[in-house]
Amino acid sequence: LISAFGDRRPPHRLYLQLFKMAHDKESTDIFIARARALLARLPRGDLSEKVELDMVYGLLNDRIRRQVRREEVTTFAGLLRRAREIEDATAPIVPPVAHRRAM
């Protein structure tokens, strides 16, 4: 099925699409998931996880990269954990909205 209906773009086009991705205001979880989904379309064994991690780390938003040194993380799970910690710590606190009853 994969050979019949899978992504037939050559690797260089997938790399081009990956490097066009910009991590802006989107959740880091979603950004990394989209990047990894794209990397999964490459032929098996083309890139090691370390190289994939280097590529995705380089595309992360500056506010994440400033607080997470690349040497700190060795897996995508570790990168996600650290990014979540940063996002949770820097998320604006929104006061709860009081619900009014309709009369």
PyRosetta script that sets phi, psi and omega in degrees:
from pyrosetta import init, pose_from_sequence

init()
pose = pose_from_sequence("LISAFGDRRPPHRLYLQLFKMAHDKESTDIFIARARALLARLPRGDLSEKVELDMVYGLLNDRIRRQVRREEVTTFAGLLRRAREIEDATAPIVPPVAHRRAM")
pose.set_psi(1, -41.1)
pose.set_omega(1, -178.5)
pose.set_phi(2, -62.8)
pose.set_psi(2, -41.9)
pose.set_omega(2, -179.4)
pose.set_phi(3, -68.6)
pose.set_psi(3, -28.2)
pose.set_omega(3, -179.7)
pose.set_phi(4, -84.3)
pose.set_psi(4, -40.3)
pose.set_omega(4, -173.0)
pose.set_phi(5, -119.9)
pose.set_psi(5, 0.4)
pose.set_omega(5, -177.7)
pose.set_phi(6, -72.5)
pose.set_psi(6, 176.3)
pose.set_omega(6, 179.2)
pose.set_phi(7, -69.1)
pose.set_psi(7, 123.2)
pose.set_omega(7, -177.4)
pose.set_phi(8, -103.5)
pose.set_psi(8, 8.0)
pose.set_omega(8, 178.9)
pose.set_phi(9, -67.4)
pose.set_psi(9, 140.3)
pose.set_omega(9, 177.2)
pose.set_phi(10, -68.8)
pose.set_psi(10, 157.1)
pose.set_omega(10, -176.9)
pose.set_phi(11, -53.7)
pose.set_psi(11, -38.3)
pose.set_omega(11, -177.4)
pose.set_phi(12, -63.2)
pose.set_psi(12, -30.0)
pose.set_omega(12, 176.7)
pose.set_phi(13, -73.4)
pose.set_psi(13, -35.4)
pose.set_omega(13, 176.7)
pose.set_phi(14, -66.1)
pose.set_psi(14, -40.7)
pose.set_omega(14, 176.7)
pose.set_phi(15, -62.0)
pose.set_psi(15, -41.9)
pose.set_omega(15, 179.7)
pose.set_phi(16, -60.8)
pose.set_psi(16, -44.5)
pose.set_omega(16, 178.5)
pose.set_phi(17, -63.8)
pose.set_psi(17, -40.7)
pose.set_omega(17, 179.2)
pose.set_phi(18, -61.1)
pose.set_psi(18, -46.9)
pose.set_omega(18, -175.7)
pose.set_phi(19, -75.7)
pose.set_psi(19, -10.3)
pose.set_omega(19, 172.7)
pose.set_phi(20, -82.0)
pose.set_psi(20, -17.5)
pose.set_omega(20, -178.5)
pose.set_phi(21, -67.9)
pose.set_psi(21, 137.5)
pose.set_omega(21, 176.8)
pose.set_phi(22, -126.2)
pose.set_psi(22, 131.0)
pose.set_omega(22, 177.9)
pose.set_phi(23, -91.3)
pose.set_psi(23, 107.6)
pose.set_omega(23, -177.2)
pose.set_phi(24, -112.1)
pose.set_psi(24, -98.6)
pose.set_omega(24, -176.7)
pose.set_phi(25, -98.4)
pose.set_psi(25, -5.5)
pose.set_omega(25, -179.8)
pose.set_phi(26, -66.1)
pose.set_psi(26, 148.4)
pose.set_omega(26, 176.2)
pose.set_phi(27, -56.6)
pose.set_psi(27, 140.1)
pose.set_omega(27, 179.6)
pose.set_phi(28, -62.4)
pose.set_psi(28, -36.7)
pose.set_omega(28, 177.0)
pose.set_phi(29, -55.4)
pose.set_psi(29, -48.6)
pose.set_omega(29, -177.8)
pose.set_phi(30, -67.6)
pose.set_psi(30, -43.1)
pose.set_omega(30, -179.9)
pose.set_phi(31, -60.1)
pose.set_psi(31, -47.5)
pose.set_omega(31, -179.2)
pose.set_phi(32, -65.7)
pose.set_psi(32, -38.2)
pose.set_omega(32, 177.9)
pose.set_phi(33, -62.2)
pose.set_psi(33, -42.7)
pose.set_omega(33, 178.6)
pose.set_phi(34, -64.8)
pose.set_psi(34, -41.7)
pose.set_omega(34, 179.8)
pose.set_phi(35, -65.5)
pose.set_psi(35, -42.9)
pose.set_omega(35, -179.9)
pose.set_phi(36, -67.9)
pose.set_psi(36, -34.4)
pose.set_omega(36, 176.7)
pose.set_phi(37, -63.2)
pose.set_psi(37, -39.0)
pose.set_omega(37, 177.9)
pose.set_phi(38, -68.3)
pose.set_psi(38, -43.4)
pose.set_omega(38, 178.7)
pose.set_phi(39, -64.3)
pose.set_psi(39, -30.1)
pose.set_omega(39, 179.8)
pose.set_phi(40, -67.4)
pose.set_psi(40, -17.9)
pose.set_omega(40, 179.0)
pose.set_phi(41, -79.6)
pose.set_psi(41, -11.5)
pose.set_omega(41, 178.0)
pose.set_phi(42, -72.4)
pose.set_psi(42, 155.2)
pose.set_omega(42, 176.3)
pose.set_phi(43, -57.9)
pose.set_psi(43, 139.6)
pose.set_omega(43, -177.7)
pose.set_phi(44, -57.1)
pose.set_psi(44, 133.3)
pose.set_omega(44, 176.7)
pose.set_phi(45, 88.4)
pose.set_psi(45, -3.8)
pose.set_omega(45, 179.8)
pose.set_phi(46, -64.5)
pose.set_psi(46, -41.6)
pose.set_omega(46, -177.4)
pose.set_phi(47, -128.1)
pose.set_psi(47, 143.4)
pose.set_omega(47, 173.6)
pose.set_phi(48, -79.6)
pose.set_psi(48, 163.4)
pose.set_omega(48, 178.5)
pose.set_phi(49, -62.4)
pose.set_psi(49, -33.5)
pose.set_omega(49, 179.3)
pose.set_phi(50, -62.3)
pose.set_psi(50, -43.7)
pose.set_omega(50, 179.5)
pose.set_phi(51, -67.2)
pose.set_psi(51, -42.7)
pose.set_omega(51, 177.5)
pose.set_phi(52, -60.0)
pose.set_psi(52, -42.5)
pose.set_omega(52, 179.0)
pose.set_phi(53, -63.2)
pose.set_psi(53, -42.2)
pose.set_omega(53, 176.6)
pose.set_phi(54, -58.5)
pose.set_psi(54, -44.8)
pose.set_omega(54, -177.5)
pose.set_phi(55, -65.1)
pose.set_psi(55, -48.0)
pose.set_omega(55, -178.0)
pose.set_phi(56, -67.8)
pose.set_psi(56, -40.7)
pose.set_omega(56, 177.8)
pose.set_phi(57, -57.8)
pose.set_psi(57, -42.5)
pose.set_omega(57, -179.9)
pose.set_phi(58, -63.9)
pose.set_psi(58, -23.2)
pose.set_omega(58, -179.3)
pose.set_phi(59, -91.0)
pose.set_psi(59, -8.3)
pose.set_omega(59, -178.3)
pose.set_phi(60, -66.1)
pose.set_psi(60, 156.3)
pose.set_omega(60, 176.2)
pose.set_phi(61, -58.6)
pose.set_psi(61, 144.6)
pose.set_omega(61, -178.9)
pose.set_phi(62, -57.1)
pose.set_psi(62, -35.7)
pose.set_omega(62, -177.4)
pose.set_phi(63, -64.9)
pose.set_psi(63, -27.6)
pose.set_omega(63, 175.9)
pose.set_phi(64, -80.7)
pose.set_psi(64, -47.7)
pose.set_omega(64, -177.4)
pose.set_phi(65, -62.5)
pose.set_psi(65, -32.2)
pose.set_omega(65, 178.7)
pose.set_phi(66, -65.3)
pose.set_psi(66, -26.7)
pose.set_omega(66, -175.1)
pose.set_phi(67, -105.0)
pose.set_psi(67, -11.4)
pose.set_omega(67, 178.6)
pose.set_phi(68, -122.4)
pose.set_psi(68, 111.8)
pose.set_omega(68, 175.7)
pose.set_phi(69, -75.3)
pose.set_psi(69, 142.1)
pose.set_omega(69, -177.9)
pose.set_phi(70, -59.1)
pose.set_psi(70, -35.3)
pose.set_omega(70, -178.5)
pose.set_phi(71, -67.5)
pose.set_psi(71, -18.8)
pose.set_omega(71, -179.4)
pose.set_phi(72, -70.5)
pose.set_psi(72, -30.9)
pose.set_omega(72, -172.6)
pose.set_phi(73, -112.8)
pose.set_psi(73, 137.0)
pose.set_omega(73, -179.9)
pose.set_phi(74, -118.9)
pose.set_psi(74, -7.0)
pose.set_omega(74, 179.1)
pose.set_phi(75, -139.4)
pose.set_psi(75, 163.7)
pose.set_omega(75, 175.8)
pose.set_phi(76, -65.7)
pose.set_psi(76, -34.4)
pose.set_omega(76, 178.3)
pose.set_phi(77, -62.1)
pose.set_psi(77, -41.5)
pose.set_omega(77, 177.8)
pose.set_phi(78, -65.4)
pose.set_psi(78, -40.3)
pose.set_omega(78, 178.1)
pose.set_phi(79, -64.2)
pose.set_psi(79, -44.2)
pose.set_omega(79, 178.5)
pose.set_phi(80, -62.5)
pose.set_psi(80, -42.4)
pose.set_omega(80, -179.7)
pose.set_phi(81, -60.7)
pose.set_psi(81, -47.8)
pose.set_omega(81, -179.9)
pose.set_phi(82, -65.6)
pose.set_psi(82, -41.0)
pose.set_omega(82, -180.0)
pose.set_phi(83, -64.3)
pose.set_psi(83, -39.8)
pose.set_omega(83, 177.6)
pose.set_phi(84, -63.3)
pose.set_psi(84, -41.7)
pose.set_omega(84, 178.5)
pose.set_phi(85, -59.2)
pose.set_psi(85, -44.0)
pose.set_omega(85, -179.4)
pose.set_phi(86, -67.0)
pose.set_psi(86, -45.3)
pose.set_omega(86, 179.7)
pose.set_phi(87, -62.9)
pose.set_psi(87, -40.2)
pose.set_omega(87, 179.1)
pose.set_phi(88, -66.4)
pose.set_psi(88, -38.9)
pose.set_omega(88, -178.4)
pose.set_phi(89, -72.4)
pose.set_psi(89, -28.1)
pose.set_omega(89, -176.4)
pose.set_phi(90, -104.0)
pose.set_psi(90, 1.8)
pose.set_omega(90, -179.9)
pose.set_phi(91, -68.4)
pose.set_psi(91, 136.6)
pose.set_omega(91, 178.1)
pose.set_phi(92, -66.5)
pose.set_psi(92, 142.5)
pose.set_omega(92, 179.1)
pose.set_phi(93, -86.5)
pose.set_psi(93, 119.8)
pose.set_omega(93, -179.0)
pose.set_phi(94, -105.7)
pose.set_psi(94, 120.1)
pose.set_omega(94, 179.6)
pose.set_phi(95, -66.8)
pose.set_psi(95, 146.1)
pose.set_omega(95, 179.5)
pose.set_phi(96, -65.2)
pose.set_psi(96, 145.8)
pose.set_omega(96, 179.7)
pose.set_phi(97, -91.9)
pose.set_psi(97, 129.2)
pose.set_omega(97, 178.0)
pose.set_phi(98, -73.2)
pose.set_psi(98, 132.2)
pose.set_omega(98, 179.4)
pose.set_phi(99, -86.9)
pose.set_psi(99, 132.9)
pose.set_omega(99, 177.6)
pose.set_phi(100, -100.2)
pose.set_psi(100, 146.5)
pose.set_omega(100, 175.9)
pose.set_phi(101, -86.0)
pose.set_psi(101, 136.8)
pose.set_omega(101, 176.8)
pose.set_phi(102, -75.5)
pose.set_psi(102, 136.2)
pose.set_omega(102, -179.7)
pose.set_phi(103, -104.1)
pose.dump_pdb("model.pdb")
